Amino acid sequence: MDIKGKIAIVTGSAGGIGRATAVMLAERGATEIKLVDVKEEALDETARLVAAKGARATTHVLDLADIPSVESWFEAHGDVDILHNNAGVVSGLPQFPDVDAARIRWIIDVNITSLVAATQVVARKMKARGGGVIVNTVSTVALGTGFYDAMYATTKAAVMMFTRCCAPLKEECNVRVAGMLPGLVDTPILDTTGAGGKSDWMKTVLANNEACAPEDIAGGVMALIEDDGLAGGDWVAVRRLGGQVEYQWGHADTV
Ligand SMILES: NC(=O)c1ccc[n+]([C@@H]2O[C@H](COP(=O)([O-])OP(=O)(O)OC[C@H]3O[C@@H](n4cnc5c(N)ncnc54)[C@H](O)[C@@H]3O)[C@@H](O)[C@H]2O)c1
């Protein structure tokens, strides 16, 4: 898809990967970007950065844990060419099994239930307008087995499977659903792994892995949007090794 002249939604765009994606969409000529997050002030800053690149930016404070509100917001605002389902949360402390049931429900709703609801509404609207591209932010944890935050890894594995299972939408509705699997990225989410900052396990992860910049991931999102030769359900994992950005491409039938 040529991004020029297109309308997009980016969830979780108050910072990190979502902000970088929104700014890059504007740089590539998107005309309007709807910015969704719970952090109002930081959303305003993203809107300022997007507007500086020449796109119209609107900000929408929406709690993705509130599924009825998610459904009605996307019904009202989901008539777009591009959707980046990017918002996400980690469990924080305490971890499973000491975490309470409400917290488990919250991480499932933010990371997977809202993403499925948004995709359902927007895919129908995209079909009616002739097509579109949906990129889901997954994580490289969905490719492996070992990750300390069990509920985070479980929800990301679900997003990965959902993305792969959406492959037929390309044929059926001209809606291409793709997966972005970031490796480690130094963004505010890492500071929510512990009590008031980075957890010890996250400090160990950071000490042993090179972190990507949010723009490394946004660049991969642009590639997923722009390449209409990709099949439905295709995905790319992005990591940094030896200072270089590395891409691992995969299909709906490969993990
Ligand atoms: N940072 C990493 O190392 C890493 C690695 C793999 C995947 N990811 C994924 O990338 C995505 C973006 O994360 P990031 O690294 O840019 O971190 P981030 O914390 O900067 O961005 C996540 C955004 O989601 C928003 N959000 C959280 N709960 C929300 C809710 N209930 N409703 C609306 N918005 C909500 C946050 O306010 C935040 O702005 C997430 O899905 C995350 O799981 C991150």
PDBQT file of the ligand as one rigid body, heavy atoms in Angstrom, charges set to zero:
ROOT
HETATM    1  N1  LIG A 301       9.657  -2.461  24.393  1.00  0.00    +0.000 N 
HETATM    2  C1  LIG A 301       9.890  -3.722  24.090  1.00  0.00    +0.000 C 
HETATM    3  O1  LIG A 301      10.956  -4.278  24.382  1.00  0.00    +0.000 OA
HETATM    4  C2  LIG A 301       8.845  -4.514  23.331  1.00  0.00    +0.000 A 
HETATM    5  C3  LIG A 301       9.220  -5.735  22.787  1.00  0.00    +0.000 A 
HETATM    6  C4  LIG A 301       8.280  -6.487  22.109  1.00  0.00    +0.000 A 
HETATM    7  C5  LIG A 301       7.003  -6.000  21.961  1.00  0.00    +0.000 A 
HETATM    8  N2  LIG A 301       6.662  -4.788  22.484  1.00  0.00    +0.000 N 
HETATM    9  C6  LIG A 301       5.291  -4.334  22.286  1.00  0.00    +0.000 C 
HETATM   10  O2  LIG A 301       5.305  -3.104  21.607  1.00  0.00    +0.000 OA
HETATM   11  C7  LIG A 301       4.085  -2.420  21.875  1.00  0.00    +0.000 C 
HETATM   12  C8  LIG A 301       4.394  -0.978  22.190  1.00  0.00    +0.000 C 
HETATM   13  O3  LIG A 301       5.120  -0.925  23.402  1.00  0.00    +0.000 OA
HETATM   14  P1  LIG A 301       6.338   0.076  23.634  1.00  0.00    +0.000 P 
HETATM   15  O4  LIG A 301       7.537  -0.749  23.783  1.00  0.00    +0.000 OA
HETATM   16  O5  LIG A 301       6.342   1.154  22.617  1.00  0.00    +0.000 OA
HETATM   17  O6  LIG A 301       5.998   0.634  25.093  1.00  0.00    +0.000 OA
HETATM   18  P2  LIG A 301       5.219   1.940  25.545  1.00  0.00    +0.000 P 
HETATM   19  O7  LIG A 301       4.899   1.744  26.963  1.00  0.00    +0.000 OA
HETATM   20  O8  LIG A 301       5.978   3.163  25.158  1.00  0.00    +0.000 OA
HETATM   21  O9  LIG A 301       3.899   1.905  24.638  1.00  0.00    +0.000 OA
HETATM   22  C9  LIG A 301       2.733   1.224  24.992  1.00  0.00    +0.000 C 
HETATM   23  C10 LIG A 301       1.598   2.223  24.956  1.00  0.00    +0.000 C 
HETATM   24  O10 LIG A 301       0.360   1.540  25.181  1.00  0.00    +0.000 OA
HETATM   25  C11 LIG A 301      -0.429   2.398  25.987  1.00  0.00    +0.000 C 
HETATM   26  N3  LIG A 301      -1.434   1.668  26.727  1.00  0.00    +0.000 N 
HETATM   27  C12 LIG A 301      -1.237   0.837  27.776  1.00  0.00    +0.000 A 
HETATM   28  N4  LIG A 301      -2.410   0.421  28.264  1.00  0.00    +0.000 NA
HETATM   29  C13 LIG A 301      -3.370   0.991  27.519  1.00  0.00    +0.000 A 
HETATM   30  C14 LIG A 301      -4.787   0.967  27.556  1.00  0.00    +0.000 A 
HETATM   31  N5  LIG A 301      -5.447   0.261  28.494  1.00  0.00    +0.000 N 
HETATM   32  N6  LIG A 301      -5.464   1.668  26.652  1.00  0.00    +0.000 NA
HETATM   33  C15 LIG A 301      -4.810   2.427  25.728  1.00  0.00    +0.000 A 
HETATM   34  N7  LIG A 301      -3.470   2.498  25.638  1.00  0.00    +0.000 NA
HETATM   35  C16 LIG A 301      -2.764   1.793  26.540  1.00  0.00    +0.000 A 
HETATM   36  C17 LIG A 301       0.575   3.034  26.948  1.00  0.00    +0.000 C 
HETATM   37  O11 LIG A 301       0.050   4.190  27.566  1.00  0.00    +0.000 OA
HETATM   38  C18 LIG A 301       1.751   3.290  26.044  1.00  0.00    +0.000 C 
HETATM   39  O12 LIG A 301       1.750   4.587  25.502  1.00  0.00    +0.000 OA
HETATM   40  C19 LIG A 301       3.401  -3.186  23.001  1.00  0.00    +0.000 C 
HETATM   41  O13 LIG A 301       2.377  -4.006  22.458  1.00  0.00    +0.000 OA
HETATM   42  C20 LIG A 301       4.519  -4.053  23.552  1.00  0.00    +0.000 C 
HETATM   43  O14 LIG A 301       4.042  -5.237  24.148  1.00  0.00    +0.000 OA
HETATM   44  C21 LIG A 301       7.556  -4.030  23.157  1.00  0.00    +0.000 A 
ENDROOT
TORSDOF 0
